[in-house]
């Protein structure tokens, strides 16, 4: 059926406007789009946590933990996964996790991985990132520190 130049399909109870349905699909597809590494790098809140983490660790005598360090970690994670043939989406998540991995140092060096995971989850909740991607990133951040048993080699005795 056609009404006012629009195609309508009869369902049991309703008529569905094809043009409106197409617009709804566009909105849904935009909502499912995952936040990118490039967008994460521009996020003011993440940048503030990275900056504070770097300041805190410098005052404690640690090596550089500024945005230079986090970018290097993100780039290396991407290169390793690419070398092993991982898909682009997984590489993108690794870059985001690598970039954000030390934000917990803004809170405290001790248990910074766990603090970072909690902060990352809180920050990423307010983005368009799908839940599964957010959980993957939070898991990576929370388990990256060897001092708390996260990044240990299972083949080496403790």
Buried (B, 14 or more C-beta within 10 A) or exposed (E): EEEEEEEBEEEEEEEEBEEEEEEEEEEEEEEEEBBEBEBBBEBEEBBEBBBBBBBBBEEEEBEEBBBEBBBEBBBEBBEEBBEEEBEEEBBBBBBBBBBBBBBBBBBEBEBBBBBBBBBBBEBBEEBEBBEEBBEBBBBBBBBBBEEBEBEEEEEEEE
